[in-house]
């Protein structure tokens, strides 16, 4: 070092005593690919097909809006007394008919953040529409390929594609992308839009192939069934239309007698006429809550578990927030064939309801359910994290001399990183 000084004097050289360290890469940053009410930072549409980083539901609303009001229709039937007058309110029958929107991205984002989600990316594939396009979702997935950051892939509206085959085509493409990049993982739902006579689970297993690439199935996990959430459908009173009929009984049969006093009114108009009826209708509407696929909730759980523990922790035996119950109640016998399948080997993780615990994730297997090495989500995701973290750190040594000093430094670097992971519990064995 003395040769580098040009003038006489006293100098202090700081010599680093601590070796370089490896920083663990992020493991639970989902990318949500789907339709949004808007996609605007500065000008309308300037965020279309651009992976956009957000950290809260408020930020999502700022860039991507919310969603359109649901179509809700109320059928009211009044039973008439003999003199032709309407009986008391307790004889008034109120039936709620909701045609849920296929654009459920906003609901899914609510469920994601409610279950521990934070930093994520949104890829808007266009404005809200009644028909979900495989082509648009595929374009959104392709835009994600060369983008650094996201580590989970979710299609929040995928189950609303007209054909289940289209959703599974996207999942296979996402699995191949994950296999090629080895830094992301796919969270899947099962579709009910099946060809006639097909079984939901069997059709999923038949069509999820991972592009027939050996080893690709370990980069994904599926969850079943859909979730009955506690979230109310989004609407305004003026969008709720009323059909009001009166009925009388003649010879033991119901006879419809024309229009009732509230027929063809909107709900906000009823409020001005009859507060009791208005309250009764609002009460009935609140009995209907949104039903959603589980992928977004699971992305939130992955985030929460990773932040509180690490990618090595199994994302299971966790209660879901804002969820009343799974849409299908299952017991141990029902779950057996989903958790382990000797023919396809494609495990499907079940979400179940347990007394005293609520709605709980009760499975943690990848699609490679029969693989001795990669059957568990936590094992696969931990090794993804470790490999990418080490790979990033070793770029520093790309053009260093290939000598003992370099190799000793690299071994120390990797060894220290793995020891730290071990001390955190990363190498404890989990069975599910």
C-alpha positions as CSV (number, residue, x, y, z in Angstrom):
1,X,0.0,0.0,0.0
2,X,3.0,2.4,0.7
3,X,3.7,2.7,-3.0
4,X,0.3,4.3,-3.6
5,X,1.2,7.4,-1.5
6,X,3.0,10.3,-3.3
7,X,3.8,12.6,-0.4
8,X,5.3,12.2,3.1
9,X,2.9,12.0,5.9
10,X,0.8,9.7,8.1
11,X,-2.0,7.6,6.7
12,X,-4.7,5.3,8.0
13,X,-5.8,2.3,6.0
14,X,-9.1,0.6,6.9
15,X,-8.8,-3.1,6.4
16,X,-12.2,-5.0,6.4
17,X,-12.2,-7.7,9.0
18,X,-15.6,-9.2,8.3
19,X,-16.1,-11.4,5.3
20,X,-18.7,-10.5,2.7
21,X,-22.2,-11.9,3.4
22,X,-25.1,-13.3,1.3
23,X,-28.4,-11.4,1.5
24,X,-31.5,-13.7,1.2
25,X,-33.7,-12.7,-1.7
26,X,-37.4,-12.0,-1.3
27,X,-39.6,-15.0,-1.5
28,X,-43.2,-14.0,-1.3
29,X,-43.9,-11.1,-3.7
30,X,-46.9,-12.1,-5.8
31,X,-47.8,-10.9,-9.3
32,X,-51.5,-10.6,-9.8
33,X,-52.5,-10.8,-13.5
34,X,-56.0,-9.7,-14.5
35,X,-58.4,-7.0,-15.4
36,X,-58.7,-3.7,-13.6
37,X,-61.1,-0.7,-13.5
38,X,-58.3,1.5,-14.7
39,X,-54.5,1.4,-15.1
40,X,-53.2,4.9,-14.7
41,X,-50.2,6.6,-13.2
42,X,-50.2,9.7,-15.3
43,X,-52.4,9.0,-18.3
44,X,-55.2,6.5,-18.9
45,X,-53.8,3.1,-19.8
46,X,-50.2,3.9,-19.2
47,X,-49.9,1.0,-16.7
48,X,-51.4,-1.6,-19.0
49,X,-49.3,-4.8,-19.2
50,X,-46.6,-3.2,-17.0
51,X,-45.8,-5.0,-13.7
52,X,-46.6,-2.3,-11.1
53,X,-45.3,-2.4,-7.6
54,X,-47.8,-1.6,-4.8
55,X,-47.8,-2.1,-1.0
56,X,-51.4,-1.5,0.1
57,X,-55.1,-1.7,-1.0
58,X,-55.1,2.1,-1.0
59,X,-52.3,2.2,-3.5
60,X,-54.1,-0.4,-5.7
61,X,-57.2,1.8,-5.7
62,X,-55.1,4.8,-6.7
63,X,-53.6,3.2,-9.8
64,X,-56.2,0.5,-10.7
65,X,-59.5,1.7,-9.2
66,X,-62.0,-0.7,-7.6
67,X,-64.7,-2.5,-9.5
68,X,-68.1,-1.9,-11.1
69,X,-71.3,-2.3,-9.0
70,X,-72.8,-5.8,-8.9
71,X,-76.1,-6.5,-10.6
72,X,-78.6,-7.2,-7.8
73,X,-82.3,-7.8,-8.3
74,X,-84.8,-8.1,-5.5
75,X,-88.0,-10.1,-5.9
76,X,-90.8,-9.2,-3.4
77,X,-94.0,-11.2,-3.1
78,X,-96.8,-9.9,-0.9
79,X,-99.5,-12.2,0.3
80,X,-103.0,-10.5,0.2
81,X,-105.7,-10.9,2.8
82,X,-109.2,-11.8,1.7
83,X,-110.2,-8.2,1.5
84,X,-107.4,-7.5,-0.9
85,X,-105.0,-5.7,1.4
86,X,-101.4,-6.6,2.0
87,X,-100.8,-8.5,5.2
88,X,-98.2,-7.5,7.8
89,X,-94.5,-7.3,6.9
90,X,-93.8,-10.8,8.2
91,X,-95.7,-12.2,5.3
92,X,-93.7,-10.3,2.7
93,X,-91.2,-12.6,0.9
94,X,-87.9,-11.1,-0.2
95,X,-85.7,-13.0,-2.6
96,X,-82.2,-11.7,-3.5
97,X,-80.8,-12.5,-6.9
98,X,-77.1,-11.6,-7.5
99,X,-75.2,-12.2,-10.8
100,X,-71.6,-11.9,-9.5
101,X,-69.2,-10.1,-11.7
102,X,-66.4,-12.1,-13.4
103,X,-64.0,-9.3,-12.7
104,X,-63.1,-10.2,-9.1
105,X,-59.6,-8.7,-9.0
106,X,-60.6,-6.1,-6.4
107,X,-62.2,-8.7,-4.1
108,X,-59.1,-10.8,-4.4
109,X,-56.8,-7.9,-3.5
110,X,-58.9,-7.3,-0.4
111,X,-58.5,-10.9,0.6
112,X,-54.8,-10.9,-0.1
113,X,-54.1,-7.9,2.2
114,X,-56.5,-9.2,4.9
115,X,-54.4,-12.4,5.2
116,X,-51.1,-10.8,5.6
117,X,-50.2,-9.6,2.1
118,X,-48.0,-6.6,1.6
119,X,-45.6,-5.8,-1.3
120,X,-46.9,-7.2,-4.6
121,X,-47.1,-6.5,-8.3
122,X,-50.2,-6.0,-10.4
123,X,-50.3,-6.6,-14.2
124,X,-53.4,-5.0,-15.7
125,X,-54.5,-6.9,-18.8
126,X,-57.2,-4.3,-19.7
127,X,-60.5,-2.8,-18.5
128,X,-63.3,-4.7,-16.7
129,X,-65.3,-6.9,-19.1
130,X,-67.8,-9.7,-18.9
131,X,-65.6,-12.1,-20.9
132,X,-62.2,-13.1,-19.5
133,X,-59.7,-13.6,-22.3
134,X,-57.0,-16.2,-22.2
135,X,-55.0,-14.3,-24.7
136,X,-54.9,-11.1,-22.5
137,X,-53.8,-13.1,-19.5
138,X,-51.2,-14.9,-21.5
139,X,-49.8,-11.6,-22.7
140,X,-49.6,-10.4,-19.0
141,X,-47.8,-13.6,-18.1
142,X,-45.3,-13.1,-20.9
143,X,-44.6,-9.5,-19.8
144,X,-43.6,-10.9,-16.4
145,X,-40.9,-13.3,-17.8
146,X,-38.0,-10.8,-17.9
147,X,-39.1,-8.8,-14.9
148,X,-37.1,-9.1,-11.7
149,X,-39.0,-9.0,-8.4
150,X,-42.1,-11.1,-8.4
151,X,-41.7,-14.6,-7.0
152,X,-45.4,-15.8,-7.0
153,X,-47.7,-16.0,-9.9
154,X,-51.5,-15.7,-9.5
155,X,-54.4,-15.4,-11.9
156,X,-57.1,-14.0,-9.6
157,X,-59.9,-14.2,-12.2
158,X,-58.7,-17.4,-13.9
159,X,-61.6,-19.5,-12.7
160,X,-64.0,-17.3,-14.7
161,X,-62.5,-18.2,-18.0
162,X,-65.2,-19.9,-20.1
163,X,-63.2,-23.1,-20.4
164,X,-61.1,-24.8,-17.7
165,X,-58.7,-25.9,-20.4
166,X,-57.8,-22.2,-21.0
167,X,-56.9,-21.7,-17.3
168,X,-54.8,-24.9,-17.2
169,X,-53.0,-23.8,-20.4
170,X,-52.0,-20.6,-18.5
171,X,-50.9,-22.6,-15.5
172,X,-48.8,-24.9,-17.6
173,X,-47.1,-21.8,-19.2
174,X,-46.5,-20.3,-15.8
175,X,-45.0,-23.5,-14.5
176,X,-42.6,-23.6,-17.5
177,X,-41.7,-20.0,-16.9
178,X,-41.0,-20.8,-13.2
179,X,-38.9,-23.8,-14.2
180,X,-36.8,-21.8,-16.7
181,X,-36.2,-18.9,-14.3
182,X,-36.2,-20.9,-11.1
183,X,-37.1,-17.9,-9.0
184,X,-40.9,-18.0,-8.9
185,X,-43.8,-20.3,-7.8
186,X,-47.4,-20.7,-9.1
187,X,-50.4,-20.7,-6.8
188,X,-53.4,-22.4,-8.5
189,X,-57.2,-22.7,-8.3
190,X,-59.3,-25.5,-9.7
191,X,-62.0,-24.5,-12.3
192,X,-65.6,-25.6,-12.4
193,X,-66.1,-24.6,-16.0
194,X,-65.7,-28.2,-17.2
195,X,-66.7,-30.2,-20.3
196,X,-69.9,-32.1,-19.7
197,X,-69.4,-35.2,-17.6
198,X,-66.0,-34.3,-16.3
199,X,-64.9,-34.4,-12.7
200,X,-63.3,-31.2,-11.3
201,X,-60.3,-32.8,-9.6
202,X,-59.6,-35.4,-12.3
203,X,-59.8,-32.8,-15.1
204,X,-57.4,-30.6,-13.2
205,X,-54.9,-33.4,-12.8
206,X,-55.3,-34.5,-16.4
207,X,-54.6,-31.0,-17.8
208,X,-51.9,-29.7,-15.5
209,X,-48.7,-31.1,-17.1
210,X,-46.1,-28.4,-16.6
211,X,-45.4,-28.6,-20.3
212,X,-44.3,-32.2,-19.8
213,X,-41.0,-30.9,-18.5
214,X,-39.6,-33.2,-15.8
215,X,-39.3,-31.3,-12.6
216,X,-41.6,-28.4,-13.5
217,X,-44.5,-29.5,-11.2
218,X,-42.5,-28.7,-8.1
219,X,-42.9,-25.0,-9.0
220,X,-46.6,-24.9,-8.3
221,X,-49.3,-25.8,-5.7
222,X,-53.1,-26.1,-6.0
223,X,-55.8,-25.3,-3.4
224,X,-59.4,-26.4,-3.0
225,X,-62.2,-25.5,-2.6
226,X,-63.5,-22.0,-3.1
227,X,-64.0,-19.8,-0.1
228,X,-67.2,-18.3,1.3
229,X,-65.9,-14.9,2.5
230,X,-67.3,-12.4,5.0
231,X,-67.0,-9.7,2.4
232,X,-70.2,-8.1,1.1
233,X,-70.9,-7.6,-2.6
234,X,-70.1,-4.2,-3.9
235,X,-73.1,-2.2,-4.9
236,X,-74.9,1.2,-4.5
237,X,-78.6,1.5,-3.7
238,X,-79.5,3.0,-7.1
239,X,-78.2,-0.1,-8.9
240,X,-80.5,-2.5,-7.0
241,X,-83.7,-3.0,-9.0
242,X,-87.0,-4.2,-7.5
243,X,-89.6,-6.6,-8.9
244,X,-92.7,-6.5,-6.7
245,X,-95.7,-8.8,-7.1
246,X,-98.7,-9.5,-5.0
247,X,-100.2,-12.9,-4.7
248,X,-103.5,-14.4,-3.5
249,X,-104.4,-18.0,-2.8
250,X,-107.2,-19.5,-4.8
251,X,-108.1,-23.1,-4.5
252,X,-104.8,-23.8,-2.8
253,X,-102.8,-22.2,-5.6
254,X,-100.9,-18.9,-5.8
255,X,-102.3,-16.4,-8.1
256,X,-100.1,-13.4,-9.2
257,X,-102.0,-10.1,-9.1
258,X,-100.1,-7.5,-11.0
259,X,-97.5,-5.0,-9.8
260,X,-96.9,-4.2,-6.2
261,X,-96.3,-0.7,-4.9
262,X,-92.5,-1.0,-5.1
263,X,-92.3,-2.6,-8.6
264,X,-89.5,-1.1,-10.9
265,X,-88.2,1.1,-8.2
266,X,-84.5,1.3,-7.2
267,X,-83.5,0.6,-3.6
268,X,-82.8,4.3,-2.9
269,X,-86.3,5.2,-4.0
270,X,-87.8,2.7,-1.6
271,X,-85.9,4.4,1.2
272,X,-88.0,7.5,0.6
273,X,-91.3,5.6,0.6
274,X,-91.0,2.9,3.3
275,X,-88.0,2.7,5.7
276,X,-89.1,-0.7,7.1
277,X,-89.1,-2.4,3.7
278,X,-85.8,-0.7,2.8
279,X,-84.2,-2.0,6.0
280,X,-85.6,-5.5,5.4
281,X,-84.2,-5.6,1.9
282,X,-80.7,-4.4,3.0
283,X,-80.7,-7.1,5.7
284,X,-81.5,-9.8,3.2
285,X,-78.7,-8.6,0.9
286,X,-76.1,-8.8,3.7
287,X,-76.8,-12.5,4.0
288,X,-75.1,-13.0,0.7
289,X,-71.3,-12.8,0.8
290,X,-68.7,-13.0,-1.9
291,X,-67.4,-16.5,-2.9
292,X,-63.8,-16.5,-4.1
293,X,-61.1,-18.9,-5.3
294,X,-58.3,-19.4,-2.6
295,X,-55.2,-18.3,-4.6
296,X,-55.1,-14.7,-3.4
297,X,-55.7,-15.6,0.2
298,X,-52.9,-18.1,0.0
299,X,-50.6,-15.5,-1.5
300,X,-51.3,-13.4,1.6
301,X,-50.6,-16.4,3.9
302,X,-47.3,-17.1,2.1
303,X,-46.3,-13.4,2.6
304,X,-47.2,-13.5,6.3
305,X,-45.5,-16.8,7.0
306,X,-42.3,-15.7,5.2
307,X,-42.2,-12.4,7.0
308,X,-42.7,-13.9,10.4
309,X,-40.6,-17.0,10.0
310,X,-39.1,-17.7,6.6
311,X,-39.7,-19.5,3.3
312,X,-38.7,-22.7,5.1
313,X,-41.9,-22.6,7.3
314,X,-44.8,-24.6,6.0
315,X,-47.7,-22.3,4.9
316,X,-50.3,-24.5,6.6
317,X,-52.3,-24.9,9.8
318,X,-53.1,-21.2,9.4
319,X,-56.6,-19.7,9.9
320,X,-57.8,-17.5,7.1
321,X,-59.1,-14.0,7.8
322,X,-62.3,-12.6,6.2
323,X,-63.4,-16.2,5.4
324,X,-66.6,-17.7,6.9
325,X,-66.1,-21.3,5.6
326,X,-64.9,-23.3,2.6
327,X,-67.6,-23.9,0.0
328,X,-67.2,-27.7,0.4
329,X,-66.9,-29.2,3.9
330,X,-64.5,-32.2,4.0
331,X,-63.2,-34.7,6.4
332,X,-60.0,-36.8,6.5
333,X,-61.4,-39.5,4.3
334,X,-62.5,-36.9,1.7
335,X,-59.0,-35.4,1.7
336,X,-57.0,-38.6,1.3
337,X,-57.4,-38.8,-2.5
338,X,-56.7,-35.1,-2.9
339,X,-53.5,-35.0,-0.8
340,X,-52.0,-38.1,-2.3
341,X,-52.8,-39.6,-5.7
342,X,-50.9,-42.7,-6.8
343,X,-51.8,-42.3,-10.4
344,X,-51.2,-38.6,-11.2
345,X,-49.1,-37.7,-8.2
346,X,-50.5,-34.1,-8.3
347,X,-51.4,-33.2,-4.8
348,X,-54.2,-30.7,-4.2
349,X,-54.1,-28.9,-0.8
350,X,-57.4,-28.7,1.0
351,X,-58.8,-25.8,3.0
352,X,-61.0,-27.1,5.8
353,X,-63.2,-26.0,8.7
354,X,-62.3,-27.0,12.2
355,X,-64.4,-26.3,15.3
356,X,-62.7,-23.7,17.4
357,X,-60.1,-22.9,14.7
358,X,-62.2,-21.6,11.9
359,X,-61.2,-22.0,8.2
360,X,-57.7,-23.5,8.1
361,X,-55.2,-24.5,5.4
362,X,-54.7,-28.2,5.8
363,X,-52.1,-29.2,3.3
364,X,-48.7,-28.0,2.1
365,X,-47.7,-30.1,-0.9
366,X,-46.5,-29.1,-4.3
367,X,-47.9,-30.6,-7.5
368,X,-45.0,-33.1,-7.3
369,X,-46.9,-34.9,-4.5
370,X,-45.2,-38.2,-5.0
371,X,-41.6,-36.8,-5.4
372,X,-39.4,-37.8,-2.5
373,X,-37.4,-34.6,-2.6
374,X,-39.8,-31.8,-3.8
375,X,-43.2,-32.8,-2.5
376,X,-43.4,-30.0,0.1
377,X,-43.9,-26.4,-0.7
378,X,-41.6,-25.2,2.1
379,X,-38.7,-27.3,0.8
380,X,-39.0,-26.2,-2.8
381,X,-39.4,-22.5,-1.9
382,X,-36.5,-22.5,0.6
383,X,-34.1,-24.0,-2.0
384,X,-35.3,-21.5,-4.5
385,X,-34.4,-18.7,-2.1
386,X,-31.1,-20.3,-1.2
387,X,-30.0,-20.9,-4.7
388,X,-31.0,-17.4,-6.0
389,X,-29.4,-15.7,-3.0
390,X,-26.1,-17.6,-3.5
391,X,-26.2,-17.1,-7.2
392,X,-26.6,-13.3,-6.8
393,X,-23.7,-13.1,-4.3
394,X,-21.4,-15.2,-6.5
395,X,-21.7,-12.7,-9.4
396,X,-19.1,-10.7,-7.5
397,X,-16.5,-13.4,-8.2
398,X,-17.2,-13.8,-11.9
399,X,-13.9,-12.4,-13.0
400,X,-11.8,-13.1,-10.0
401,X,-8.6,-15.3,-10.3
402,X,-9.4,-19.0,-10.1
403,X,-7.2,-19.7,-7.2
404,X,-7.3,-21.0,-3.6
405,X,-8.0,-17.6,-2.1
406,X,-11.1,-17.1,-4.3
407,X,-12.4,-20.6,-3.5
408,X,-11.8,-20.3,0.2
409,X,-13.7,-17.0,0.2
410,X,-16.6,-18.5,-1.7
411,X,-16.8,-21.5,0.6
412,X,-16.8,-19.3,3.7
413,X,-19.4,-17.1,2.2
414,X,-21.8,-19.9,1.4
415,X,-21.0,-21.7,4.7
416,X,-21.8,-18.7,6.8
417,X,-25.1,-18.2,4.9
418,X,-26.2,-21.8,5.4
419,X,-25.3,-21.8,9.1
420,X,-27.4,-18.7,9.6
421,X,-30.3,-20.4,7.9
422,X,-29.8,-23.5,10.0
423,X,-29.9,-21.4,13.2
424,X,-33.2,-19.9,12.1
425,X,-34.7,-23.4,11.8
426,X,-34.6,-23.7,8.0
427,X,-33.4,-27.3,8.0
428,X,-35.9,-28.7,10.4
429,X,-37.9,-31.5,8.8
430,X,-41.6,-30.9,8.3
431,X,-44.2,-33.5,7.3
432,X,-47.7,-32.7,5.9
